[in-house]
Amino acid sequence: MTLDQYRSHAKVYFDPLVSIAIKCGMTPNFLTLAALLASAAAGVLFYLRMEFLGIVAVALNAFCDAMDGAVAREMKTQSLRGDFLDHAVDRYADIFIITGIFAGGLVPWQIGVFALTGVLMSSYLGTQAQAVGVGRYYGGLLGRADRLVLILVVGILGLVSPLTFYGLTWLGWLLVLFGIFGHITAFQRFAYVWAKVE
């Protein structure tokens, strides 16, 4: 995972926003559920071929997803229940966004399913490491923060320069990469955990 390595560097930019969120009475669970609603909206908007608004909704999902943990840490209300909710919502968000992209015909469904399985398996193995006693492990090529940023950048690129390469749009090729790198990441995480357990 690349972008998560810079989370501590981004803290200085998020701290003022965290303070504002707390003053406004926003709880970590509120922000987590807001992230879920934003991802559902993104999926619907992509399905309706409203790509610009879909990209805005993905940006809102990414923002709320980053804020919920930061607010929980600042309020010292981190809990297993909150962590469980966050991870469940993240998986549904992945499903909503990617399914919306291919269900709306922006990408062939076969590529969409390939991307979705790669994303879900890499995420599953990251948390399954904890279940078998190794501890949560998010190593590998492609993490969730990376995917969200790539959807934003490539989505905007597709709006500015709507080109097609070998029958696929920018988003189409991005989902191909999600599938490839998602499964590679899943394998990397599997190999790491397999070497750690008996």
C-alpha contacts under 8 A as a table, 3 or more apart, distances in Angstrom:
res1	aa1	res2	aa2	distance
1	M	4	D	6.23
1	M	5	Q	7.20
1	M	138	Y	6.56
1	M	139	G	5.43
1	M	140	G	5.31
1	M	141	L	5.25
1	M	142	L	5.09
1	M	143	G	4.78
1	M	146	D	7.37
2	T	5	Q	5.72
2	T	6	Y	7.70
2	T	141	L	7.17
2	T	142	L	7.10
2	T	143	G	7.14
2	T	146	D	6.87
3	L	6	Y	5.53
3	L	7	R	7.08
3	L	143	G	7.76
3	L	145	A	6.19
3	L	146	D	5.96
4	D	7	R	5.19
4	D	143	G	7.71
4	D	145	A	6.74
5	Q	8	S	7.57
6	Y	9	H	5.21
6	Y	10	A	6.51
7	R	10	A	5.20
7	R	11	K	6.49
8	S	11	K	5.22
8	S	12	V	7.95
9	H	12	V	6.65
10	A	13	Y	5.49
10	A	14	F	6.49
11	K	14	F	5.05
11	K	15	D	5.97
12	V	15	D	5.52
12	V	16	P	7.84
13	Y	16	P	6.77
13	Y	17	L	7.64
14	F	17	L	5.19
14	F	18	V	6.01
14	F	67	M	7.69
14	F	70	A	7.86
15	D	18	V	5.01
15	D	19	S	6.30
16	P	19	S	5.16
16	P	20	I	6.37
17	L	20	I	5.05
17	L	21	A	6.11
18	V	21	A	5.05
18	V	22	I	6.22
18	V	67	M	6.88
18	V	70	A	6.78
18	V	71	V	5.70
18	V	74	E	7.72
19	S	22	I	5.22
19	S	23	K	6.21
20	I	23	K	5.10
20	I	24	C	6.19
21	A	24	C	5.09
21	A	25	G	6.47
21	A	26	M	5.35
21	A	27	T	7.97
21	A	71	V	7.64
22	I	25	G	5.10
22	I	26	M	5.45
22	I	27	T	7.04
22	I	71	V	7.11
23	K	26	M	7.54
26	M	30	F	6.13
26	M	31	L	6.86
27	T	30	F	5.10
27	T	31	L	6.43
27	T	68	D	7.52
27	T	71	V	7.13
27	T	72	A	7.53
28	P	31	L	5.20
28	P	32	T	6.19
28	P	67	M	7.63
28	P	68	D	4.38
28	P	69	G	6.59
28	P	71	V	5.80
28	P	72	A	5.42
28	P	82	G	7.75
29	N	32	T	4.91
29	N	33	L	6.15
29	N	68	D	6.94
29	N	82	G	6.80
29	N	85	L	7.96
30	F	33	L	5.25
30	F	34	A	6.09
30	F	68	D	7.91
31	L	34	A	4.85
31	L	35	A	6.13
31	L	64	C	5.39
31	L	65	D	7.11
31	L	67	M	6.94
31	L	68	D	5.23
32	T	35	A	5.07
32	T	36	L	6.43
32	T	64	C	6.51
32	T	65	D	6.21
32	T	68	D	5.81
32	T	85	L	7.71
32	T	86	D	6.15
32	T	89	V	7.16
33	L	36	L	4.90
33	L	37	L	6.28
33	L	89	V	7.54
34	A	37	L	5.11
34	A	38	A	6.11
34	A	61	N	7.42
34	A	64	C	6.58
35	A	38	A	5.07
35	A	39	S	6.19
35	A	60	L	6.99
35	A	61	N	4.39
35	A	62	A	7.22
35	A	63	F	7.80
35	A	64	C	5.11
35	A	65	D	5.76
35	A	89	V	7.78
35	A	93	A	7.81
36	L	39	S	5.20
36	L	40	A	6.24
36	L	61	N	7.03
36	L	89	V	5.86
36	L	90	D	7.55
36	L	92	Y	7.36
36	L	93	A	5.97
37	L	40	A	5.06
37	L	41	A	6.10
37	L	61	N	7.94
38	A	41	A	5.03
38	A	42	A	6.11
38	A	57	A	5.29
38	A	58	V	6.73
38	A	60	L	6.16
38	A	61	N	5.11
39	S	42	A	4.89
39	S	43	G	6.22
39	S	57	A	6.48
39	S	58	V	6.12
39	S	61	N	5.68
39	S	93	A	5.04
39	S	94	D	7.80
39	S	96	F	6.10
39	S	97	I	6.01
40	A	43	G	5.12
40	A	44	V	6.35
40	A	93	A	6.80
40	A	96	F	5.47
40	A	97	I	7.04
41	A	44	V	5.15
41	A	45	L	6.04
41	A	54	G	7.26
41	A	57	A	6.40
42	A	45	L	5.08
42	A	46	F	6.04
42	A	53	L	7.39
42	A	54	G	4.39
42	A	55	I	6.97
42	A	56	V	7.80
42	A	57	A	4.95
42	A	58	V	5.87
42	A	96	F	7.34
42	A	97	I	5.87
42	A	100	G	7.34
43	G	46	F	5.25
43	G	47	Y	6.10
43	G	54	G	7.04
43	G	96	F	4.86
43	G	97	I	4.43
43	G	98	I	7.12
43	G	99	T	6.67
43	G	100	G	3.99
43	G	101	I	6.75
44	V	47	Y	4.97
44	V	48	L	6.20
44	V	54	G	7.82
44	V	96	F	7.96
44	V	100	G	5.95
45	L	48	L	5.01
45	L	49	R	6.24
45	L	50	M	5.11
45	L	51	E	6.64
45	L	53	L	6.48
45	L	54	G	4.96
45	L	100	G	7.42
46	F	49	R	4.87
46	F	50	M	5.54
46	F	51	E	5.44
46	F	54	G	5.39
46	F	97	I	7.66
46	F	100	G	5.17
46	F	101	I	5.20
46	F	104	G	6.29
46	F	106	L	7.86
47	Y	50	M	7.51
47	Y	100	G	4.68
47	Y	101	I	6.01
47	Y	102	F	7.53
47	Y	103	A	5.90
47	Y	104	G	3.77
47	Y	105	G	7.40
48	L	104	G	6.17
49	R	104	G	6.35
49	R	106	L	7.39
50	M	53	L	5.75
50	M	54	G	6.13
51	E	54	G	4.81
51	E	55	I	6.07
51	E	155	G	7.42
51	E	159	L	7.82
52	F	55	I	5.15
52	F	56	V	6.39
52	F	155	G	7.85
52	F	156	I	7.54
52	F	159	L	7.50
53	L	56	V	4.94
53	L	57	A	6.20
54	G	57	A	5.06
54	G	58	V	6.26
55	I	58	V	5.00
55	I	59	A	6.24
55	I	151	I	7.57
55	I	152	L	5.90
55	I	155	G	6.58
55	I	156	I	7.56
56	V	59	A	5.06
56	V	60	L	6.31
57	A	60	L	4.98
57	A	61	N	6.16
58	V	61	N	4.94
58	V	62	A	6.16
58	V	97	I	7.74
58	V	148	L	7.12
58	V	151	I	7.93
58	V	152	L	7.17
59	A	62	A	5.09
59	A	63	F	6.16
59	A	148	L	7.75
59	A	152	L	6.96
60	L	63	F	5.06
60	L	64	C	6.16
61	N	64	C	5.30
61	N	65	D	5.95
62	A	65	D	5.07
62	A	66	A	6.18
62	A	145	A	7.66
62	A	148	L	6.62
63	F	66	A	5.25
63	F	67	M	6.15
64	C	67	M	4.95
64	C	68	D	6.08
65	D	68	D	5.69
65	D	69	G	7.37
66	A	69	G	6.28
66	A	70	A	6.73
67	M	70	A	5.03
67	M	71	V	5.94
68	D	71	V	5.27
68	D	72	A	6.18
69	G	72	A	5.02
69	G	73	R	6.17
69	G	78	Q	7.84
70	A	73	R	5.20
70	A	74	E	6.22
71	V	74	E	5.07
71	V	75	M	6.01
72	A	75	M	5.17
72	A	76	K	5.74
72	A	77	T	5.08
72	A	78	Q	5.24
73	R	76	K	4.88
73	R	77	T	6.52
73	R	78	Q	6.11
74	E	77	T	7.89
78	Q	82	G	6.64
78	Q	83	D	7.50
79	S	82	G	5.19
79	S	83	D	6.22
80	L	83	D	5.00
80	L	84	F	6.00
81	R	84	F	5.06
81	R	85	L	6.16
82	G	85	L	5.07
82	G	86	D	6.09
83	D	86	D	5.08
83	D	87	H	6.31
84	F	87	H	5.35
84	F	88	A	6.23
85	L	88	A	5.17
85	L	89	V	6.08
86	D	89	V	5.19
86	D	90	D	6.12
87	H	90	D	5.00
87	H	91	R	6.39
88	A	91	R	5.36
88	A	92	Y	6.46
89	V	92	Y	5.10
89	V	93	A	6.00
90	D	93	A	4.95
90	D	94	D	6.25
91	R	94	D	5.10
91	R	95	I	6.33
91	R	120	L	7.05
91	R	123	S	7.89
92	Y	95	I	4.98
92	Y	96	F	6.05
93	A	96	F	5.10
93	A	97	I	6.10
94	D	97	I	5.47
94	D	98	I	6.07
94	D	116	L	7.62
94	D	119	V	7.56
94	D	120	L	7.76
95	I	98	I	5.55
95	I	99	T	5.67
95	I	116	L	6.93
96	F	99	T	5.38
96	F	100	G	5.89
97	I	100	G	5.21
97	I	101	I	6.40
98	I	101	I	5.16
98	I	102	F	6.58
98	I	112	G	6.66
98	I	115	A	7.75
98	I	116	L	6.55
99	T	102	F	5.40
99	T	103	A	5.62
99	T	112	G	6.83
99	T	113	V	7.97
99	T	116	L	7.72
100	G	103	A	5.18
100	G	104	G	5.94
101	I	104	G	5.69
101	I	105	G	6.89
101	I	106	L	5.62
101	I	107	V	6.45
101	I	112	G	7.58
102	F	105	G	5.16
102	F	106	L	5.49
102	F	107	V	4.66
102	F	108	P	5.97
102	F	109	W	5.25
102	F	111	I	7.90
102	F	112	G	5.35
103	A	106	L	7.55
103	A	107	V	7.86
103	A	109	W	6.70
104	G	107	V	7.79
105	G	108	P	6.33
105	G	109	W	7.52
106	L	169	T	7.83
106	L	171	L	7.52
106	L	172	G	7.24
107	V	111	I	6.86
107	V	112	G	6.57
107	V	168	L	7.22
107	V	169	T	7.55
107	V	171	L	7.09
107	V	172	G	5.07
108	P	111	I	5.56
108	P	112	G	6.41
108	P	172	G	7.59
109	W	112	G	4.81
109	W	113	V	6.09
110	Q	113	V	5.28
110	Q	114	F	6.23
111	I	114	F	4.98
111	I	115	A	6.14
111	I	172	G	7.48
111	I	175	L	6.60
111	I	176	V	6.15
111	I	179	G	7.69
112	G	115	A	5.13
112	G	116	L	6.08
112	G	175	L	6.42
112	G	176	V	7.91
113	V	116	L	4.97
113	V	117	T	6.09
114	F	117	T	5.40
114	F	118	G	6.35
114	F	175	L	7.97
114	F	176	V	7.44
114	F	179	G	5.15
115	A	118	G	5.21
115	A	119	V	6.18
115	A	175	L	5.34
115	A	176	V	6.26
115	A	177	L	7.55
115	A	178	F	5.03
115	A	179	G	3.68
115	A	180	I	7.48
115	A	182	G	7.23
116	L	119	V	5.13
116	L	120	L	6.06
116	L	178	F	7.84
116	L	179	G	6.90
117	T	120	L	5.20
117	T	121	M	5.92
117	T	179	G	7.05
117	T	182	G	7.90
117	T	183	H	7.84
118	G	121	M	5.34
118	G	122	S	6.11
118	G	178	F	6.66
118	G	179	G	4.78
118	G	180	I	7.03
118	G	181	F	7.36
118	G	182	G	4.12
118	G	183	H	4.59
118	G	186	A	7.25
119	V	122	S	5.43
119	V	123	S	6.26
119	V	178	F	6.76
119	V	179	G	6.93
119	V	182	G	5.09
119	V	183	H	7.41
120	L	123	S	5.18
120	L	124	Y	5.95
121	M	124	Y	4.97
121	M	125	L	6.11
121	M	182	G	7.41
121	M	183	H	7.04
121	M	186	A	5.84
122	S	125	L	5.40
122	S	126	G	6.34
122	S	182	G	5.76
122	S	183	H	6.50
122	S	185	T	5.71
122	S	186	A	3.99
122	S	187	F	7.79
122	S	189	R	7.33
123	S	126	G	5.15
123	S	127	T	6.70
123	S	138	Y	7.98
123	S	143	G	7.95
123	S	186	A	7.58
124	Y	127	T	5.50
124	Y	128	Q	5.93
125	L	128	Q	4.80
125	L	129	A	6.14
125	L	186	A	6.33
125	L	189	R	6.23
125	L	190	F	6.47
126	G	129	A	5.75
126	G	130	Q	7.67
126	G	136	R	5.96
126	G	137	Y	4.88
126	G	138	Y	5.16
126	G	139	G	7.83
126	G	186	A	7.97
126	G	189	R	6.51
127	T	130	Q	5.46
127	T	131	A	6.87
127	T	135	G	7.99
127	T	136	R	5.35
127	T	137	Y	6.74
128	Q	131	A	4.87
128	Q	132	V	6.54
128	Q	136	R	7.39
129	A	132	V	5.50
129	A	133	G	6.57
129	A	134	V	5.29
129	A	135	G	5.62
129	A	136	R	5.44
129	A	137	Y	6.18
129	A	193	V	6.04
130	Q	133	G	5.14
130	Q	134	V	5.29
130	Q	135	G	3.93
130	Q	136	R	4.51
130	Q	137	Y	7.37
131	A	134	V	7.50
131	A	135	G	7.45
132	V	135	G	7.76
132	V	197	V	7.74
134	V	137	Y	7.91
134	V	193	V	6.74
134	V	196	K	6.76
134	V	197	V	7.30
137	Y	189	R	7.16
138	Y	143	G	7.25
138	Y	189	R	7.36
139	G	185	T	7.58
139	G	188	Q	7.55
139	G	189	R	6.51
140	G	143	G	7.47
140	G	184	I	7.76
140	G	185	T	4.72
140	G	186	A	7.68
140	G	188	Q	5.90
140	G	189	R	6.64
141	L	181	F	6.52
141	L	182	G	7.79
141	L	184	I	7.44
141	L	185	T	5.48
142	L	146	D	6.13
142	L	147	R	7.04
142	L	178	F	7.99
142	L	181	F	6.33
142	L	182	G	6.37
142	L	185	T	6.32
143	G	146	D	5.29
143	G	147	R	6.40
144	R	147	R	5.06
144	R	148	L	6.30
145	A	148	L	5.28
145	A	149	V	6.28
146	D	149	V	5.33
146	D	150	L	6.10
147	R	150	L	5.08
147	R	151	I	6.14
147	R	178	F	7.65
148	L	151	I	5.16
148	L	152	L	6.33
149	V	152	L	5.11
149	V	153	V	6.15
150	L	153	V	5.10
150	L	154	V	5.75
150	L	155	G	7.90
150	L	174	L	7.82
151	I	154	V	5.35
151	I	155	G	5.51
151	I	171	L	7.54
151	I	174	L	7.68
152	L	155	G	5.15
152	L	156	I	6.14
153	V	156	I	5.34
153	V	157	L	6.15
154	V	157	L	4.82
154	V	158	G	6.03
154	V	170	W	6.26
154	V	171	L	6.41
154	V	174	L	7.40
155	G	158	G	5.09
155	G	159	L	6.46
155	G	170	W	7.36
155	G	171	L	6.42
156	I	159	L	5.09
156	I	160	V	6.23
157	L	160	V	5.13
157	L	161	S	5.77
157	L	162	P	7.51
157	L	170	W	7.47
158	G	161	S	5.15
158	G	162	P	4.69
158	G	163	L	7.00
158	G	169	T	7.25
158	G	170	W	5.64
158	G	171	L	7.12
159	L	162	P	5.61
162	P	169	T	7.20
162	P	170	W	7.66
163	L	169	T	6.14
163	L	170	W	7.14
164	T	167	G	5.78
164	T	168	L	5.24
164	T	169	T	4.56
164	T	170	W	7.01
165	F	168	L	5.28
165	F	169	T	6.34
165	F	170	W	7.91
168	L	171	L	7.68
168	L	172	G	5.09
168	L	173	W	6.22
169	T	172	G	4.89
169	T	173	W	6.38
170	W	173	W	5.35
170	W	174	L	6.19
171	L	174	L	4.87
171	L	175	L	6.24
172	G	175	L	5.32
172	G	176	V	6.43
173	W	176	V	4.93
173	W	177	L	6.35
174	L	177	L	5.09
174	L	178	F	6.21
175	L	178	F	4.73
175	L	179	G	6.15
176	V	179	G	5.17
176	V	180	I	6.29
177	L	180	I	5.03
177	L	181	F	5.75
177	L	182	G	7.72
178	F	181	F	5.40
178	F	182	G	5.30
179	G	182	G	5.10
179	G	183	H	6.16
180	I	183	H	5.52
180	I	184	I	6.28
181	F	184	I	4.86
181	F	185	T	5.89
182	G	185	T	5.10
182	G	186	A	6.13
183	H	186	A	4.85
183	H	187	F	6.16
184	I	187	F	5.07
184	I	188	Q	6.19
185	T	188	Q	4.98
185	T	189	R	6.17
186	A	189	R	5.20
186	A	190	F	6.06
187	F	190	F	4.96
187	F	191	A	6.02
188	Q	191	A	5.20
188	Q	192	Y	6.19
189	R	192	Y	5.09
189	R	193	V	6.19
190	F	193	V	5.28
190	F	194	W	5.90
191	A	194	W	5.05
191	A	195	A	6.18
192	Y	195	A	5.38
192	Y	196	K	6.53
193	V	196	K	5.03
193	V	197	V	6.36
194	W	197	V	5.54
194	W	198	E	7.69
195	A	198	E	7.77
